[in-house]
Amino acid sequence: MKSRPRIRSECLLAFSLLAALLPGFACRPKAPPADRPNIFIALLDGARADHFSSYGYPLPTTPRIDEIARRGVLFLAAFAPDTVTRTSLPRILSSRYFSKDMFGVDGHRWGIWREDPTTIFQDFDREEISLPEVLSAQGYRTMLITNHKAITPMEFGRLFDEVIVVPYPENRPPDEETAARALAWIAENRDRPFFVLYHVMSPHHPYPAKAEDSEFTGGEDPARVKWVKTEAIESLSELSDGWTADDRRILRGLYDGNLRHTDNWVGKIFDRLGEWGLKDRTIFVITADHGMNLGEHRRIHLGGDAFQSIAHVPLIMAWPSRLPSGVRVSGLVELIDLMPTLLELAGRDLPRGKTMDGGSLAPFIRNPDQGKEA
């Protein structure tokens, strides 16, 4: 485990944000060594694959991500290891079918770690190691930027050299600030290869008002839209009992508006890496820790049984200088395999005594009609 991540001064942060947002303001970042590509994972919390237009959704929810997918590899049948962030994300980053929860059950409410009889004697597997720890030990600068209210620098964040928490206010999406601060950090750390986990919550509820909403809920009754928003955020049962077909359609529209907004900022980050000459030296990944129930199976949130709506997630990889473009892998894959895939592509090895449960997906990129048996 690492020491507490460093905290930058407000003056330096302001300068960095200007550098990220204004073309030409910052010096052009230097490229990292050719044998150590950067890795950028855009983890869109709650993003379900079947609502991406690149996965066949009939509405234009992800035009920018579609462009990125056409320049890389899209996995049509990728599945998350669990249905909530607390258990799914540590498994993704350690390539483990079981990994200790990333924060306590009550951590986001009371700042405490609550144990129960099934967890109190659990400890970390001594052969387990996380992707940021492997990369940091091999000269990478690592950073987690997140909107998740339960993630803190002192728990899950300790795996990274630096943690930036951008709160998700209910009255506006956090994507613009999150993207700006991520780009500012990249500009500051241009002299070394970097690993960024860009964990943005806006595909997830709440559903703050934004320009993209009109495209997906513009013709709906405003009073009913407000009711659906309130129920989707505050419902204690998390069930859609009593919801009408119209209510579920509005919920899908609100979700699609969030996804479209997020798509725009993911595209801007990808564009800026190109402007800085970093695109060909960066493995750019788009995925999710879980999907989201939007009225299916009587549920309106995350969690619960691993139905397609909650377990089938996007997985897109682009690396223009190394990966082929326009590849669509149809076989079954898992996010347990993401860490070994990235380590193979980057030419990095595990430390002695450490292991992973997953395997590299590189063979399926070369043979896109193949996949895992189960």
N, C-alpha and C positions, 0 to 999 in steps of 0.2 A: 504494500500500500504506500501511496505517496504522501508527502507532506502537504499541508494546506496550499491550494493553488494561490498564485500571486494575484494581487489586486492592483489595477492600474490607476494612476491619478486621473482626476476629472479633466484636467487640462489636456493630458495626452489622449484621453478618450475622445474629447471634442475634436481635436485635430484629426484623429483617425477616422471619425465619422465623416468629416469633410472630405478626407482623402478617398474614402470609399464611394461617396455619392457624386462627387463632382469630377467629370472627365478631365484628365490632364492635370488635376491638382496634385496627385501623388506621383512620386517617381515610379517608373515602370519596375515592377518587382522582378528580381532576378530569378531565373529558372533554377529549380533544384537539380542535383546531380541526376544524370540520365538513368543510372541504375537504381535510383530510389524515387519512384513516382509518388506524387502527392496522392492522397486518398480523401475524397469528400463524399460523405454519406448524407443525403437529404432524407431523413426519416420523418415521414408525414404521419403523425399520430392519428390513428383511426381511419386511414385511407383504405378503402376497399377497391380491389382491382376492377370489379365489374362496373364501377362508375367512372373509370378513365376512358376517354374516347379512343385512346390507343388500344384498349382491350375490347372495343366493340360497342361501347355505350353510345346511344344514338344522339346525345346532346354534346355540344362542344365544351366539355368541362376542363380538358387538359391540352389545349393546342400547343403550348410551349413544351410541355413534357413529351408530347407526340413527336415534336421536331427532334428532341434529344434521342428518343427511342429509335427514330429512323437512322440516326447516326451511330447506333450501337446495337446492343443485344437486349431483347425483351423476352422475359420468361413468362409464358402464358399461364403456367400452373405452379405458382410459388405459394408456399403456405408458411404462416407464422408458427412459432413453437408454443404459443399460448394466446389467450384471448384478452389479457390485460397487460398494461405496460410493466407493472411491478414484477411480473414473472417472465414476460416475453423478452424484454430488452436485455437483461443479463444473459439469457440463453443465447441470444443472437450474437452478442459481443464476446462470448466465451466458447461458442460452438459446443454447447453442452445441452443434453436433453433434460438435465436437472441442474439448476444453479440456485443458490440461496437468493431470496428476494432482494431486490435492489434498495428497498426502503421498508420500514415497518408498516404494519397495517394502519396504524393511526398517525403515521409520520406527517401526513399532509394536514392533519387537523390539530394535533396537540404537540407536535415536535418530539414525540416519544416513539420508541420501537416496541410494539406490543407483540409478545410471543404467545403461542398456544401449545398444547401438548404435542402437536405434530411438528412444531418447528423449534422448540426450545433447546433441543440437543443437537440441532443441525449445525454444521460448520462448513466452511469452504473446503472444497476438494483440493488437496495439496498438488494434484497434477493439473489443476485448472489455472488458466491465465487469460487475461482479457486482451483483445486486439489492441487497445491503446497502450497497454503495458508492454506488449511485445514490440510495438513500433517505437515507443519512447526509449526503450533500452537499445534500439538500433539507430538512434540519432534523429528520430522524428520529433517534431514539436506537436503536441496533441492538445486539442481543445474540444470541449463540449459546450454548445450553446443551446439553450432549451427554454421553452415556455412552461414546462411541466411544474406545477406548484409544489410537488412533493420531492423533487430532486434537489439536493443540496450539495455544496462542495465537500461537506464533511462525511457524506455517505457514498453514494454511487459516484459522485463527482471526483472522489479521491483517485480514481483510476486515471484521470487526465492531468496534464500539466496545468491546465487552466480551465475554469468554468465560468461561463457568462450566463446569468439567469435574466431573461427578459419576461416580465410578467404578462399574462394574458388578461387584459381588462375586458369586462363584459360589454363595454360600449364601442370597442373597435378591435379589429384583428391586429395581432402583433407582428405580422410578417415584414412590414417595411423596416421597422427598427431592428428586427432580428437579422434580416438580410444585410442591412447597413453595418451592423456591428460584426457580423461574420466576415464581411469583406474587409472591414477595417483591421481585424485581427490578421487576416491573410496578408494584407499589405505590410503589416508590421513584422511578420514572420517569414518574409520572402527569401531570406538567406539560408533556410534549411527546409528539407522536405517536411510536409505537414500532414497531419490527419485531423479532419474536422468531422464531428458528428453534429449535424445541423438538425436538431430535434424540434420541429415546429408543430404546434398543436392545432392550427386553424382548420384542418379538415374536420376535426373534432368539434363538438359543441363547446361553448355557447355559439349563438349565431348572431353576432353584432351586425348592425346595418352597414352596408357597403355598396359600392356601385354595381358590383356583379349580381346582386340580388335581383335586380329588375329583369335580368335575362331568364331567371328560373322561377321567380314567384311574382313577377310583375302583374299578372292578371288575377291574382288571388284576392279574396276579401281581406283587407288589412286587419280587421278584428280577429279573424280566424288565424291569420298568420301570427299575430301576437299571442293568441292562446296556445298555438302549437309551440312557439318559442318557449313560453313559460313552462309548459308541461315537459318539454324535452330537457330543460335545464333543472327544474325543481322537483320533478316526479320522484317520489321516494320509492315507488314500486318498480320503476324502470320497465313497466309493462305497458303494452299498447291496448289493454282491455278498455273498451268504450270508444276507441278511436274509429273514425269513419275512413272510408277509402280516400275521401278528399283530404282528411287530416294527414294521412300517410303520404299522399302526393305532395302536400305542402312541406312536410318534413324532408322528403327527398330533394325538393327544390332548395330549401335552406342549406342542406348539406352540399348540394352541387354548387351553390354560390360560394361557400367556404372553399371548396376544392378549386374552383376556378380562380379565386383570389390567390390562393397558395401557389397555384401553377404559374401565375404571372411572375412571382418573386423568385421561384426556382429558376425560371428562364432567365431572369435578369442576372442572377449569380453566374449561371453558365456563360452568358454573354460576356460578363466582366472578366472571367477567367480567360476567355479568348482574347479580349482586348489587351490583357496583361501578358499574353504569350504563354499562359500556363495550361491551356486546354489540352494540348498534346502531351503534357507531362502530368496530367491529373486523371486518376480513375474516378469517374463521377457516377455515383450510385443513387438511385431513387427507389425507396422501399417504404415499408410501414411495419410497425410492431404488431398491429392487429387491424382488423376492419371495424365495421360499425353496423349494428342492426338498425334498420330504418323501418320497423314495423313487422319485419319477418319474424316468424316463430314467437309472436306476442311480445317481442322485446323492442325497445327503442334506444338501447345504449350498447356499450361494450360488455364483455364478459359472458359468462354462461357457456353453454355447450358450443363445440367448435363447428358450427354450421359454416357453409360457404361464405355467408355474409360477413362473418367475423374472422374467419381463418384464411381466406383467399386474399392475398395481398399483392400489390405490384412489386416487381423486381426488374429494374432497368439498369444496365451498365453501359457507359460510354467512355471510351478511351481512344480518341480518333487516330492516334499514331500507332496503336497496337491491336485493338479489337476490331473485328469486321463490322460493317454497318448493315442495317436492315435485317439482322438475324432474329428470328422468332423461334424460341425453344419451346416445343410443345409438350415435352415430357415433364413428369412430376419432379419438382425440386423443393427444398426446404431452406428456410433462412438459417438453420443450423449450419448450412454449407457456405454461408457468406464469408465468414472469417477465413476458412482454409482457401477459398477461392481468391480472396484479396491478397493473402500472403503469397500464394503461388504466382499471381500476376505481378506482384511487386518484387518477387525474388527474395522473400524474407523467410527465415526458418524459426521454428519454435525453440526456446531455450531447452537445454537438457532437462529431462524429467517432467516436461509438460506435454499434455496430450489434448486432442480434440475429438469429439464424437462425429463431426461432419467430415465431408470430403469435398474436394475441389469440383466446381461445376465446369471447369475448362473443357473436359471431354464433351460435354453436352453443347458447348458453344461451337465446337468443331463438328458435332453430329446433332443438329437441333431437333431431330425427330426422336431422340432418345431421352431417357430420364431415369429416375430411381424406380425401383420395383414397388416400394412402399414407403 
